[in-house]
Amino acid sequence: MSDPRPIGVFDSGIGGLTVVKALRDLLPGEKIFYLGDTARVPYGGKSASTVERYSLEIAEMLMEENAKTVVVACNTASSVALAKLEKHLPVPVIGVIRPGARAALATTRNGHVGVIGTRATIKSGAYERELRALNPQVRVSVCASPLLVPLIEEGWLDDELTDRVIARYLGPLVHQGIDTLVLGCTHYPLLVHAISRALPKTVSLVDSARNCAMAVKKLLVQSHLSAPAGNSAGLDIALTDAPDIFLSVARRALRLEIGNVQLREVLHSAPIAAR
Ligand code: DGL
C-alpha cells in the first residue's frame, strides 16, 4: 500500500526548513508541503497556551492541504503542543523531541546530555521528561539560548560575535561534563560549524532535524503511507507573511531548491483549535 498525498511540515517560521532538507535527502520520492507561520514567529518567547493555539491553527491548515502526516518541525511547538495535536489531528503526528532524545541516548557514553533551545522549549522541560522516560539514570543539563535564533536569521552563521554568544551559552554545559549536545531548535543546524568549533572534540552533536526525518521515514513505512513509485515528488512552501531575508539565508545555507513561495492567511476559526 502507498499514499501519494504530501507530508505536511510546519514551523514557527523558516527554521523548520532544516527538517525539510533532511526529509528531501532521505525521502526524495515524497511530496512535501511546508507551512511557516512567519506572521507570528518567533514562538520561542511565547507562552505555552499561545504556542499550542498557534500550532493547532497551523496544523489545521495542513489538513486543508490534504497532508497524510504532520511533522512538527519546531522544538518549541513539539515541546508544548504535541499531545494536543496528536489528540485532535486525524493523521499521525511526529515532533522533533522524541527522535532527538532517542538519538542523544544512543550517542552519550558518560550518560550526561546537554540541551540548548528556545526559552519556551527549555522551560517546558520536554527534553528532560523524554530523556528520563527512556533512561531514568541520564543526567541532563539545559540552557535556553534565545540570542541564537536572531543571529541565525541575520545570516551571521560564521561570525566572531556569534562565536562569543555560543561560547557563553555552551561554556557552563561543557564545564558540567556533558559529552552530547542536542540542538533543540530547528534553526540551530545552520550553526553546526560554529557550535562544533566551540565544543571540545569529546562532545558529540545531535541534530533534532535529521533524527526527526529518520523517524518520519520509519513511520511512513510502518503505516504504509510511503509515496508510490513515480510519485510527483517536490516541495511546496507557504508562509503566513511575506518572506524576509532569512529565506535567502536558509536557501543558501541548506542548498535547498525553493521555487515560488505562496502566502496563506491563518485560519483563526480553525475548528480543531477551538476544541
Ligand atoms: N525553530 C523554532 C524551534 O525549533 C525556534 C524559532 C522560534 O522561536 O519560533 O524551536
py3Dmol code that shows the C-alpha trace and the ligand (Angstrom):
import py3Dmol

protein = """\
ATOM      1  CA  MET A   1       0.000   0.000   0.000  1.00  0.00           C
ATOM      2  CA  SER A   2       1.170   3.553  -0.694  1.00  0.00           C
ATOM      3  CA  ASP A   3      -0.106   7.101  -0.382  1.00  0.00           C
ATOM      4  CA  PRO A   4       0.611   9.938  -2.851  1.00  0.00           C
ATOM      5  CA  ARG A   5      -0.528  12.752  -0.507  1.00  0.00           C
ATOM      6  CA  PRO A   6       2.070  15.257   0.738  1.00  0.00           C
ATOM      7  CA  ILE A   7       3.893  15.144   4.055  1.00  0.00           C
ATOM      8  CA  GLY A   8       2.761  18.297   5.914  1.00  0.00           C
ATOM      9  CA  VAL A   9       5.554  20.094   7.779  1.00  0.00           C
ATOM     10  CA  PHE A  10       5.237  23.203   9.903  1.00  0.00           C
ATOM     11  CA  ASP A  11       7.390  25.543  11.939  1.00  0.00           C
ATOM     12  CA  SER A  12       7.004  28.952  13.519  1.00  0.00           C
ATOM     13  CA  GLY A  13       8.964  30.313  10.565  1.00  0.00           C
ATOM     14  CA  ILE A  14      11.697  29.112   8.296  1.00  0.00           C
ATOM     15  CA  GLY A  15      13.903  27.188  10.767  1.00  0.00           C
ATOM     16  CA  GLY A  16      11.930  24.015  10.008  1.00  0.00           C
ATOM     17  CA  LEU A  17      13.467  24.015   6.528  1.00  0.00           C
ATOM     18  CA  THR A  18      16.390  22.176   8.167  1.00  0.00           C
ATOM     19  CA  VAL A  19      13.929  19.297   8.705  1.00  0.00           C
ATOM     20  CA  VAL A  20      12.680  19.668   5.112  1.00  0.00           C
ATOM     21  CA  LYS A  21      16.266  19.458   3.861  1.00  0.00           C
ATOM     22  CA  ALA A  22      16.768  16.236   5.834  1.00  0.00           C
ATOM     23  CA  LEU A  23      13.424  14.872   4.556  1.00  0.00           C
ATOM     24  CA  ARG A  24      14.313  15.705   0.920  1.00  0.00           C
ATOM     25  CA  ASP A  25      17.652  13.899   1.296  1.00  0.00           C
ATOM     26  CA  LEU A  26      16.136  10.860   2.992  1.00  0.00           C
ATOM     27  CA  LEU A  27      12.807  10.613   1.131  1.00  0.00           C
ATOM     28  CA  PRO A  28      13.388  12.020  -2.369  1.00  0.00           C
ATOM     29  CA  GLY A  29      10.207  10.398  -3.719  1.00  0.00           C
ATOM     30  CA  GLU A  30       7.869  12.228  -1.315  1.00  0.00           C
ATOM     31  CA  LYS A  31       5.875  15.399  -1.890  1.00  0.00           C
ATOM     32  CA  ILE A  32       6.273  17.919   0.960  1.00  0.00           C
ATOM     33  CA  PHE A  33       4.045  20.837   1.861  1.00  0.00           C
ATOM     34  CA  TYR A  34       5.823  23.229   4.256  1.00  0.00           C
ATOM     35  CA  LEU A  35       3.955  25.900   6.172  1.00  0.00           C
ATOM     36  CA  GLY A  36       5.904  28.544   8.104  1.00  0.00           C
ATOM     37  CA  ASP A  37       3.984  30.796  10.454  1.00  0.00           C
ATOM     38  CA  THR A  38       6.149  33.820   9.632  1.00  0.00           C
ATOM     39  CA  ALA A  39       3.348  36.216  10.591  1.00  0.00           C
ATOM     40  CA  ARG A  40       3.699  35.123  14.238  1.00  0.00           C
ATOM     41  CA  VAL A  41       7.346  33.969  14.518  1.00  0.00           C
ATOM     42  CA  PRO A  42       9.103  33.645  16.967  1.00  0.00           C
ATOM     43  CA  TYR A  43       7.199  31.116  19.090  1.00  0.00           C
ATOM     44  CA  GLY A  44      10.213  30.670  21.412  1.00  0.00           C
ATOM     45  CA  GLY A  45       9.402  33.540  23.773  1.00  0.00           C
ATOM     46  CA  LYS A  46       5.621  32.979  23.868  1.00  0.00           C
ATOM     47  CA  SER A  47       3.522  31.197  26.496  1.00  0.00           C
ATOM     48  CA  ALA A  48       2.715  27.502  26.178  1.00  0.00           C
ATOM     49  CA  SER A  49      -1.011  28.180  25.667  1.00  0.00           C
ATOM     50  CA  THR A  50      -0.347  30.630  22.824  1.00  0.00           C
ATOM     51  CA  VAL A  51       2.074  28.249  21.090  1.00  0.00           C
ATOM     52  CA  GLU A  52      -0.482  25.437  21.485  1.00  0.00           C
ATOM     53  CA  ARG A  53      -3.226  27.531  19.879  1.00  0.00           C
ATOM     54  CA  TYR A  54      -0.982  28.662  17.009  1.00  0.00           C
ATOM     55  CA  SER A  55       0.154  25.071  16.395  1.00  0.00           C
ATOM     56  CA  LEU A  56      -3.413  23.784  16.177  1.00  0.00           C
ATOM     57  CA  GLU A  57      -4.346  26.536  13.730  1.00  0.00           C
ATOM     58  CA  ILE A  58      -1.338  25.859  11.500  1.00  0.00           C
ATOM     59  CA  ALA A  59      -1.870  22.083  11.633  1.00  0.00           C
ATOM     60  CA  GLU A  60      -5.483  22.603  10.585  1.00  0.00           C
ATOM     61  CA  MET A  61      -4.201  24.476   7.523  1.00  0.00           C
ATOM     62  CA  LEU A  62      -2.029  21.462   6.678  1.00  0.00           C
ATOM     63  CA  MET A  63      -5.140  19.290   6.876  1.00  0.00           C
ATOM     64  CA  GLU A  64      -6.692  21.584   4.233  1.00  0.00           C
ATOM     65  CA  GLU A  65      -3.664  20.702   2.063  1.00  0.00           C
ATOM     66  CA  ASN A  66      -4.552  17.024   2.384  1.00  0.00           C
ATOM     67  CA  ALA A  67      -1.410  16.145   4.385  1.00  0.00           C
ATOM     68  CA  LYS A  68      -1.031  12.409   5.137  1.00  0.00           C
ATOM     69  CA  THR A  69       1.043  13.123   8.241  1.00  0.00           C
ATOM     70  CA  VAL A  70       2.041  16.239  10.178  1.00  0.00           C
ATOM     71  CA  VAL A  71       5.682  16.862  11.056  1.00  0.00           C
ATOM     72  CA  VAL A  72       6.111  19.440  13.804  1.00  0.00           C
ATOM     73  CA  ALA A  73       9.452  20.849  12.612  1.00  0.00           C
ATOM     74  CA  CYS A  74       9.731  23.168  15.585  1.00  0.00           C
ATOM     75  CA  ASN A  75      11.068  22.201  19.000  1.00  0.00           C
ATOM     76  CA  THR A  76       9.020  24.902  20.697  1.00  0.00           C
ATOM     77  CA  ALA A  77       5.735  23.639  19.216  1.00  0.00           C
ATOM     78  CA  SER A  78       6.767  20.000  19.781  1.00  0.00           C
ATOM     79  CA  SER A  79       7.541  20.776  23.439  1.00  0.00           C
ATOM     80  CA  VAL A  80       4.191  22.245  24.344  1.00  0.00           C
ATOM     81  CA  ALA A  81       1.632  21.255  21.679  1.00  0.00           C
ATOM     82  CA  LEU A  82       2.415  17.690  20.589  1.00  0.00           C
ATOM     83  CA  ALA A  83      -0.093  15.960  22.872  1.00  0.00           C
ATOM     84  CA  LYS A  84      -2.944  18.245  21.725  1.00  0.00           C
ATOM     85  CA  LEU A  85      -2.003  17.803  18.073  1.00  0.00           C
ATOM     86  CA  GLU A  86      -1.871  14.008  18.439  1.00  0.00           C
ATOM     87  CA  LYS A  87      -5.275  14.068  20.117  1.00  0.00           C
ATOM     88  CA  HIS A  88      -7.033  16.243  17.552  1.00  0.00           C
ATOM     89  CA  LEU A  89      -5.472  15.512  14.174  1.00  0.00           C
ATOM     90  CA  PRO A  90      -6.868  12.685  12.049  1.00  0.00           C
ATOM     91  CA  VAL A  91      -3.365  11.767  10.770  1.00  0.00           C
ATOM     92  CA  PRO A  92      -0.146  10.631  12.520  1.00  0.00           C
ATOM     93  CA  VAL A  93       1.906  13.450  14.068  1.00  0.00           C
ATOM     94  CA  ILE A  94       5.682  13.456  14.579  1.00  0.00           C
ATOM     95  CA  GLY A  95       7.585  16.011  16.608  1.00  0.00           C
ATOM     96  CA  VAL A  96      11.301  16.615  16.991  1.00  0.00           C
ATOM     97  CA  ILE A  97      11.743  15.973  20.731  1.00  0.00           C
ATOM     98  CA  ARG A  98      11.426  12.189  20.929  1.00  0.00           C
ATOM     99  CA  PRO A  99      13.687  11.440  17.929  1.00  0.00           C
ATOM    100  CA  GLY A 100      16.273  13.892  19.320  1.00  0.00           C
ATOM    101  CA  ALA A 101      16.123  12.351  22.801  1.00  0.00           C
ATOM    102  CA  ARG A 102      16.495   8.816  21.430  1.00  0.00           C
ATOM    103  CA  ALA A 103      19.482   9.840  19.322  1.00  0.00           C
ATOM    104  CA  ALA A 104      21.089  11.583  22.313  1.00  0.00           C
ATOM    105  CA  LEU A 105      20.803   8.450  24.442  1.00  0.00           C
ATOM    106  CA  ALA A 106      22.239   6.340  21.648  1.00  0.00           C
ATOM    107  CA  THR A 107      25.164   8.787  21.408  1.00  0.00           C
ATOM    108  CA  THR A 108      26.147   9.544  25.009  1.00  0.00           C
ATOM    109  CA  ARG A 109      28.880   7.436  26.581  1.00  0.00           C
ATOM    110  CA  ASN A 110      29.018   9.084  30.015  1.00  0.00           C
ATOM    111  CA  GLY A 111      25.222   9.439  30.399  1.00  0.00           C
ATOM    112  CA  HIS A 112      25.321  13.253  30.584  1.00  0.00           C
ATOM    113  CA  VAL A 113      23.364  15.064  27.867  1.00  0.00           C
ATOM    114  CA  GLY A 114      23.152  18.823  27.255  1.00  0.00           C
ATOM    115  CA  VAL A 115      20.217  20.516  25.522  1.00  0.00           C
ATOM    116  CA  ILE A 116      20.010  24.015  24.066  1.00  0.00           C
ATOM    117  CA  GLY A 117      16.773  25.533  22.762  1.00  0.00           C
ATOM    118  CA  THR A 118      14.414  28.477  22.942  1.00  0.00           C
ATOM    119  CA  ARG A 119      13.163  29.715  26.320  1.00  0.00           C
ATOM    120  CA  ALA A 120       9.782  28.026  25.779  1.00  0.00           C
ATOM    121  CA  THR A 121      11.386  24.681  24.885  1.00  0.00           C
ATOM    122  CA  ILE A 122      13.730  24.713  27.873  1.00  0.00           C
ATOM    123  CA  LYS A 123      11.033  25.971  30.266  1.00  0.00           C
ATOM    124  CA  SER A 124       8.676  23.171  29.194  1.00  0.00           C
ATOM    125  CA  GLY A 125      11.119  20.510  30.452  1.00  0.00           C
ATOM    126  CA  ALA A 126      10.111  18.381  27.441  1.00  0.00           C
ATOM    127  CA  TYR A 127      13.628  17.070  26.719  1.00  0.00           C
ATOM    128  CA  GLU A 128      14.310  16.152  30.366  1.00  0.00           C
ATOM    129  CA  ARG A 129      10.969  14.308  30.528  1.00  0.00           C
ATOM    130  CA  GLU A 130      11.562  12.412  27.305  1.00  0.00           C
ATOM    131  CA  LEU A 131      15.195  11.574  28.137  1.00  0.00           C
ATOM    132  CA  ARG A 132      14.342  10.395  31.662  1.00  0.00           C
ATOM    133  CA  ALA A 133      11.368   8.354  30.420  1.00  0.00           C
ATOM    134  CA  LEU A 134      13.762   6.492  28.124  1.00  0.00           C
ATOM    135  CA  ASN A 135      16.587   6.250  30.668  1.00  0.00           C
ATOM    136  CA  PRO A 136      15.903   7.286  34.296  1.00  0.00           C
ATOM    137  CA  GLN A 137      19.665   7.338  35.023  1.00  0.00           C
ATOM    138  CA  VAL A 138      20.539  10.010  32.441  1.00  0.00           C
ATOM    139  CA  ARG A 139      21.932  13.363  33.620  1.00  0.00           C
ATOM    140  CA  VAL A 140      20.561  16.355  31.735  1.00  0.00           C
ATOM    141  CA  SER A 141      21.922  19.923  31.673  1.00  0.00           C
ATOM    142  CA  VAL A 142      19.916  22.521  29.765  1.00  0.00           C
ATOM    143  CA  CYS A 143      20.459  26.085  28.595  1.00  0.00           C
ATOM    144  CA  ALA A 144      17.958  28.471  26.982  1.00  0.00           C
ATOM    145  CA  SER A 145      19.796  30.220  24.145  1.00  0.00           C
ATOM    146  CA  PRO A 146      17.383  32.916  22.935  1.00  0.00           C
ATOM    147  CA  LEU A 147      20.031  35.030  21.157  1.00  0.00           C
ATOM    148  CA  LEU A 148      20.888  32.317  18.644  1.00  0.00           C
ATOM    149  CA  VAL A 149      17.714  32.496  16.517  1.00  0.00           C
ATOM    150  CA  PRO A 150      18.065  36.244  15.745  1.00  0.00           C
ATOM    151  CA  LEU A 151      21.775  35.772  14.894  1.00  0.00           C
ATOM    152  CA  ILE A 152      20.891  32.922  12.522  1.00  0.00           C
ATOM    153  CA  GLU A 153      18.070  34.904  10.920  1.00  0.00           C
ATOM    154  CA  GLU A 154      20.532  37.752  10.361  1.00  0.00           C
ATOM    155  CA  GLY A 155      22.755  35.301   8.470  1.00  0.00           C
ATOM    156  CA  TRP A 156      25.646  35.603  10.949  1.00  0.00           C
ATOM    157  CA  LEU A 157      26.475  31.926  10.725  1.00  0.00           C
ATOM    158  CA  ASP A 158      30.267  32.341  10.721  1.00  0.00           C
ATOM    159  CA  ASP A 159      30.852  35.450  12.752  1.00  0.00           C
ATOM    160  CA  GLU A 160      33.028  36.348  15.700  1.00  0.00           C
ATOM    161  CA  LEU A 161      30.084  37.782  17.643  1.00  0.00           C
ATOM    162  CA  THR A 162      28.042  34.600  17.125  1.00  0.00           C
ATOM    163  CA  ASP A 163      31.058  32.541  18.291  1.00  0.00           C
ATOM    164  CA  ARG A 164      31.205  34.573  21.506  1.00  0.00           C
ATOM    165  CA  VAL A 165      27.490  34.155  22.190  1.00  0.00           C
ATOM    166  CA  ILE A 166      27.769  30.409  21.587  1.00  0.00           C
ATOM    167  CA  ALA A 167      30.792  30.157  23.901  1.00  0.00           C
ATOM    168  CA  ARG A 168      28.877  31.970  26.632  1.00  0.00           C
ATOM    169  CA  TYR A 169      25.904  29.582  26.382  1.00  0.00           C
ATOM    170  CA  LEU A 170      27.902  26.371  25.983  1.00  0.00           C
ATOM    171  CA  GLY A 171      30.748  27.049  28.439  1.00  0.00           C
ATOM    172  CA  PRO A 172      28.773  26.056  31.561  1.00  0.00           C
ATOM    173  CA  LEU A 173      27.346  22.907  29.893  1.00  0.00           C
ATOM    174  CA  VAL A 174      30.839  21.752  28.902  1.00  0.00           C
ATOM    175  CA  HIS A 175      32.092  22.580  32.400  1.00  0.00           C
ATOM    176  CA  GLN A 176      29.334  20.431  33.898  1.00  0.00           C
ATOM    177  CA  GLY A 177      30.652  17.461  31.899  1.00  0.00           C
ATOM    178  CA  ILE A 178      28.204  16.813  29.036  1.00  0.00           C
ATOM    179  CA  ASP A 179      29.509  14.541  26.283  1.00  0.00           C
ATOM    180  CA  THR A 180      26.490  15.000  23.981  1.00  0.00           C
ATOM    181  CA  LEU A 181      24.661  18.185  22.988  1.00  0.00           C
ATOM    182  CA  VAL A 182      21.157  18.206  21.496  1.00  0.00           C
ATOM    183  CA  LEU A 183      20.477  21.098  19.104  1.00  0.00           C
ATOM    184  CA  GLY A 184      16.953  21.547  20.454  1.00  0.00           C
ATOM    185  CA  CYS A 185      15.801  24.147  17.942  1.00  0.00           C
ATOM    186  CA  THR A 186      15.337  23.582  14.235  1.00  0.00           C
ATOM    187  CA  HIS A 187      17.239  26.789  13.462  1.00  0.00           C
ATOM    188  CA  TYR A 188      20.425  25.546  15.123  1.00  0.00           C
ATOM    189  CA  PRO A 189      21.661  23.076  12.472  1.00  0.00           C
ATOM    190  CA  LEU A 190      22.510  26.210  10.469  1.00  0.00           C
ATOM    191  CA  LEU A 191      25.090  26.955  13.189  1.00  0.00           C
ATOM    192  CA  VAL A 192      26.557  23.474  13.258  1.00  0.00           C
ATOM    193  CA  HIS A 193      30.061  24.638  12.226  1.00  0.00           C
ATOM    194  CA  ALA A 194      30.190  27.453  14.777  1.00  0.00           C
ATOM    195  CA  ILE A 195      28.834  25.208  17.545  1.00  0.00           C
ATOM    196  CA  SER A 196      31.324  22.433  16.709  1.00  0.00           C
ATOM    197  CA  ARG A 197      34.157  24.966  16.917  1.00  0.00           C
ATOM    198  CA  ALA A 198      33.067  25.921  20.438  1.00  0.00           C
ATOM    199  CA  LEU A 199      32.956  22.359  21.761  1.00  0.00           C
ATOM    200  CA  PRO A 200      35.782  20.048  22.786  1.00  0.00           C
ATOM    201  CA  LYS A 201      36.179  17.035  20.478  1.00  0.00           C
ATOM    202  CA  THR A 202      34.778  14.846  23.266  1.00  0.00           C
ATOM    203  CA  VAL A 203      31.275  16.356  22.867  1.00  0.00           C
ATOM    204  CA  SER A 204      29.049  14.921  20.111  1.00  0.00           C
ATOM    205  CA  LEU A 205      26.230  16.897  18.469  1.00  0.00           C
ATOM    206  CA  VAL A 206      22.708  15.572  17.990  1.00  0.00           C
ATOM    207  CA  ASP A 207      20.710  17.335  15.321  1.00  0.00           C
ATOM    208  CA  SER A 208      16.978  17.053  16.030  1.00  0.00           C
ATOM    209  CA  ALA A 209      16.144  17.844  12.372  1.00  0.00           C
ATOM    210  CA  ARG A 210      17.952  14.815  10.918  1.00  0.00           C
ATOM    211  CA  ASN A 211      16.661  12.466  13.587  1.00  0.00           C
ATOM    212  CA  CYS A 212      13.113  13.694  13.048  1.00  0.00           C
ATOM    213  CA  ALA A 213      13.420  12.948   9.309  1.00  0.00           C
ATOM    214  CA  MET A 214      14.563   9.402  10.102  1.00  0.00           C
ATOM    215  CA  ALA A 215      11.544   8.944  12.400  1.00  0.00           C
ATOM    216  CA  VAL A 216       9.233  10.157   9.603  1.00  0.00           C
ATOM    217  CA  LYS A 217      10.718   7.617   7.204  1.00  0.00           C
ATOM    218  CA  LYS A 218      10.113   4.819   9.715  1.00  0.00           C
ATOM    219  CA  LEU A 219       6.539   5.976  10.357  1.00  0.00           C
ATOM    220  CA  LEU A 220       5.673   6.111   6.646  1.00  0.00           C
ATOM    221  CA  VAL A 221       6.955   2.577   6.119  1.00  0.00           C
ATOM    222  CA  GLN A 222       5.230   1.162   9.212  1.00  0.00           C
ATOM    223  CA  SER A 223       1.911   2.882   8.435  1.00  0.00           C
ATOM    224  CA  HIS A 224       2.006   2.034   4.698  1.00  0.00           C
ATOM    225  CA  LEU A 225       1.961   5.741   3.911  1.00  0.00           C
ATOM    226  CA  SER A 226       5.048   5.895   1.658  1.00  0.00           C
ATOM    227  CA  ALA A 227       4.614   7.543  -1.751  1.00  0.00           C
ATOM    228  CA  PRO A 228       4.094   5.214  -4.720  1.00  0.00           C
ATOM    229  CA  ALA A 229       6.936   4.799  -7.226  1.00  0.00           C
ATOM    230  CA  GLY A 230       6.821   7.588  -9.820  1.00  0.00           C
ATOM    231  CA  ASN A 231       5.027   9.965  -7.434  1.00  0.00           C
ATOM    232  CA  SER A 232       5.322  13.634  -8.417  1.00  0.00           C
ATOM    233  CA  ALA A 233       7.767  14.488  -5.633  1.00  0.00           C
ATOM    234  CA  GLY A 234       8.602  18.074  -4.796  1.00  0.00           C
ATOM    235  CA  LEU A 235       8.448  20.868  -2.258  1.00  0.00           C
ATOM    236  CA  ASP A 236       5.718  23.457  -1.846  1.00  0.00           C
ATOM    237  CA  ILE A 237       6.330  26.271   0.607  1.00  0.00           C
ATOM    238  CA  ALA A 238       3.678  28.562   2.046  1.00  0.00           C
ATOM    239  CA  LEU A 239       4.166  31.273   4.658  1.00  0.00           C
ATOM    240  CA  THR A 240       1.681  33.292   6.674  1.00  0.00           C
ATOM    241  CA  ASP A 241       3.560  36.522   5.897  1.00  0.00           C
ATOM    242  CA  ALA A 242       5.878  37.713   3.144  1.00  0.00           C
ATOM    243  CA  PRO A 243       9.342  36.084   3.256  1.00  0.00           C
ATOM    244  CA  ASP A 244      12.185  38.199   4.637  1.00  0.00           C
ATOM    245  CA  ILE A 245      15.974  37.972   4.332  1.00  0.00           C
ATOM    246  CA  PHE A 246      16.058  34.720   6.320  1.00  0.00           C
ATOM    247  CA  LEU A 247      14.558  32.776   3.424  1.00  0.00           C
ATOM    248  CA  SER A 248      17.633  33.561   1.316  1.00  0.00           C
ATOM    249  CA  VAL A 249      19.922  32.711   4.290  1.00  0.00           C
ATOM    250  CA  ALA A 250      18.241  29.302   4.607  1.00  0.00           C
ATOM    251  CA  ARG A 251      18.188  28.745   0.850  1.00  0.00           C
ATOM    252  CA  ARG A 252      21.929  29.404   0.609  1.00  0.00           C
ATOM    253  CA  ALA A 253      22.989  27.551   3.752  1.00  0.00           C
ATOM    254  CA  LEU A 254      20.820  24.495   3.104  1.00  0.00           C
ATOM    255  CA  ARG A 255      21.234  24.412  -0.683  1.00  0.00           C
ATOM    256  CA  LEU A 256      17.501  23.792  -0.946  1.00  0.00           C
ATOM    257  CA  GLU A 257      15.609  24.246  -4.201  1.00  0.00           C
ATOM    258  CA  ILE A 258      12.879  26.733  -3.270  1.00  0.00           C
ATOM    259  CA  GLY A 259      10.530  27.813  -6.029  1.00  0.00           C
ATOM    260  CA  ASN A 260       7.631  30.193  -5.639  1.00  0.00           C
ATOM    261  CA  VAL A 261       6.575  30.831  -2.067  1.00  0.00           C
ATOM    262  CA  GLN A 262       2.819  31.014  -1.514  1.00  0.00           C
ATOM    263  CA  LEU A 263       1.134  33.265   1.041  1.00  0.00           C
ATOM    264  CA  ARG A 264      -1.627  31.899   3.294  1.00  0.00           C
ATOM    265  CA  GLU A 265      -3.786  33.660   5.821  1.00  0.00           C
ATOM    266  CA  VAL A 266      -4.051  31.954   9.228  1.00  0.00           C
ATOM    267  CA  LEU A 267      -7.427  30.286   9.746  1.00  0.00           C
ATOM    268  CA  HIS A 268      -8.245  31.734  13.157  1.00  0.00           C
ATOM    269  CA  SER A 269     -11.559  29.949  13.314  1.00  0.00           C
ATOM    270  CA  ALA A 270      -9.886  26.562  12.898  1.00  0.00           C
ATOM    271  CA  PRO A 271     -12.357  24.036  14.336  1.00  0.00           C
ATOM    272  CA  ILE A 272      -9.752  21.773  15.954  1.00  0.00           C
ATOM    273  CA  ALA A 273      -8.111  24.774  17.626  1.00  0.00           C
ATOM    274  CA  ALA A 274     -11.360  25.546  19.405  1.00  0.00           C
ATOM    275  CA  ARG A 275     -11.685  22.060  20.913  1.00  0.00           C
TER     276      ARG A 275
END
"""
ligand_1 = """\
10
DGL
N 12.509 26.861 15.043
C 11.954 27.098 16.366
C 12.244 25.882 17.259
O 12.654 24.825 16.773
C 12.521 28.328 17.029
C 12.109 29.648 16.463
C 11.066 30.352 17.281
O 11.361 30.851 18.382
O 9.939 30.430 16.810
O 12.056 25.935 18.454
"""
view = py3Dmol.view(width=600, height=400)
view.addModel(protein, "pdb")
view.setStyle({"model": 0}, {"cartoon": {"style": "trace"}})
view.addModel(ligand_1, "xyz")
view.setStyle({"model": 1}, {"stick": {}})
view.zoomTo()
view.show()
